[in-house]
Amino acid sequence: AHGLRKKILEVESFAARDKSIFEAHPELSFRAMAGSPLQWGKKTWNGFHERVHLLEKEGIVIPDMLAEACSKAGLDDVLDAAAAAWTAGRLARKKGKSTPETPSQKWKGRPIAIWY
């Protein structure tokens, strides 16, 4: 988290003014897609394929050729971005869920929760 501090603070300034910004967590999204905890870690070969399969079941196909994207980010980061897109789609359709299910705390008027 320390390495992401600068980016988190940057997004935080936007989120304070824009109610359409939500916090998502890819592993929570993948768990929701699977309906249970995943079997393998995201940096393993099996974990990569497990996540690709879950995304494909949801209609999100990762192109075979991602040379440019993968030169700037790891394969797991690409899959995490796809999982965040899945969550964004659910939120847009008013089908998103959060943890906690009913946020009781707020920060600057926004519920403190992670969405999936």
C-alpha positions as CSV (number, residue, x, y, z in Angstrom):
1,A,0.0,0.0,0.0
2,H,2.9,2.4,0.7
3,G,4.0,2.2,-2.9
4,L,0.5,3.1,-4.0
5,R,0.2,6.0,-1.5
6,K,0.6,8.8,-4.1
7,K,-2.0,7.3,-6.5
8,I,-4.4,6.6,-3.6
9,L,-4.2,10.3,-2.5
10,E,-4.7,11.4,-6.1
11,V,-7.9,9.3,-6.5
12,E,-9.0,10.4,-3.0
13,S,-9.2,14.0,-4.1
14,F,-11.4,13.1,-7.0
15,A,-13.6,10.7,-4.9
16,A,-14.4,13.5,-2.5
17,R,-16.0,15.4,-5.4
18,D,-17.3,12.5,-7.5
19,K,-19.9,10.1,-6.1
20,S,-19.4,7.7,-9.0
21,I,-16.0,6.6,-7.8
22,F,-16.0,3.3,-5.8
23,E,-13.3,1.3,-4.3
24,A,-13.0,-2.3,-5.6
25,H,-10.8,-5.2,-4.8
26,P,-10.0,-7.7,-7.6
27,E,-9.7,-10.7,-5.4
28,L,-13.1,-10.0,-3.9
29,S,-14.5,-9.6,-7.4
30,F,-13.0,-12.9,-8.5
31,R,-14.3,-14.6,-5.4
32,A,-17.8,-13.3,-6.2
33,M,-17.5,-14.5,-9.8
34,A,-16.5,-18.0,-8.5
35,G,-19.0,-18.1,-5.7
36,S,-16.3,-19.3,-3.4
37,P,-12.6,-18.7,-2.6
38,L,-10.3,-19.3,-5.5
39,Q,-8.1,-22.4,-5.5
40,W,-4.8,-20.9,-6.6
41,G,-2.8,-17.7,-6.1
42,K,-3.0,-15.1,-8.8
43,K,0.7,-15.3,-9.6
44,T,0.6,-19.0,-10.4
45,W,0.0,-20.6,-13.8
46,N,-3.2,-22.3,-12.4
47,G,-4.3,-19.1,-10.8
48,F,-3.9,-17.2,-14.0
49,H,-6.0,-19.7,-15.9
50,E,-8.6,-19.9,-13.1
51,R,-9.1,-16.1,-13.3
52,V,-9.2,-16.0,-17.1
53,H,-11.9,-18.7,-17.1
54,L,-14.0,-16.7,-14.6
55,L,-13.7,-13.6,-16.7
56,E,-14.6,-15.5,-19.8
57,K,-17.7,-16.9,-18.1
58,E,-18.7,-13.3,-17.4
59,G,-18.2,-12.3,-21.0
60,I,-14.8,-10.6,-20.5
61,V,-12.3,-12.0,-23.0
62,I,-8.6,-11.1,-22.5
63,P,-7.0,-10.7,-25.9
64,D,-4.2,-13.2,-26.7
65,M,-1.8,-10.5,-27.8
66,L,-1.2,-8.0,-24.9
67,A,2.5,-7.3,-25.5
68,E,2.3,-3.6,-24.9
69,A,0.1,-3.8,-21.8
70,C,2.2,-6.6,-20.3
71,S,5.4,-4.7,-20.9
72,K,4.1,-2.1,-18.5
73,A,2.2,-4.3,-16.1
74,G,2.2,-7.9,-15.0
75,L,-0.3,-10.5,-16.3
76,D,-1.9,-10.5,-12.9
77,D,-2.3,-6.7,-13.0
78,V,-4.1,-7.0,-16.4
79,L,-6.5,-9.6,-14.9
80,D,-7.0,-7.4,-11.8
81,A,-8.0,-4.5,-14.1
82,A,-10.5,-6.8,-15.9
83,A,-12.0,-7.8,-12.6
84,A,-12.3,-4.1,-11.6
85,A,-14.1,-3.5,-15.0
86,W,-16.5,-6.4,-14.1
87,T,-17.2,-4.7,-10.8
88,A,-17.7,-1.3,-12.5
89,G,-20.3,-2.9,-14.8
90,R,-22.1,-4.4,-11.9
91,L,-22.2,-1.0,-10.2
92,A,-23.5,0.7,-13.3
93,R,-26.3,-1.9,-13.5
94,K,-27.1,-1.4,-9.8
95,K,-26.0,-5.0,-9.1
96,G,-22.8,-4.2,-7.1
97,K,-22.4,-5.5,-3.6
98,S,-20.1,-4.3,-0.9
99,T,-18.3,-5.4,2.1
100,P,-19.4,-4.6,4.7
101,E,-22.9,-5.2,3.2
102,T,-24.3,-2.2,4.9
103,P,-21.5,0.3,5.5
104,S,-21.9,2.0,8.9
105,Q,-19.0,4.4,8.7
106,K,-18.5,7.3,6.3
107,W,-15.6,9.4,5.2
108,K,-16.4,12.8,3.8
109,G,-20.1,11.7,3.4
110,R,-19.1,8.6,1.4
111,P,-19.7,5.0,2.7
112,I,-16.5,3.2,3.7
113,A,-16.7,-0.1,1.7
114,I,-15.1,-2.2,-0.9
115,W,-17.3,-3.1,-3.8
116,Y,-17.5,-6.2,-6.0
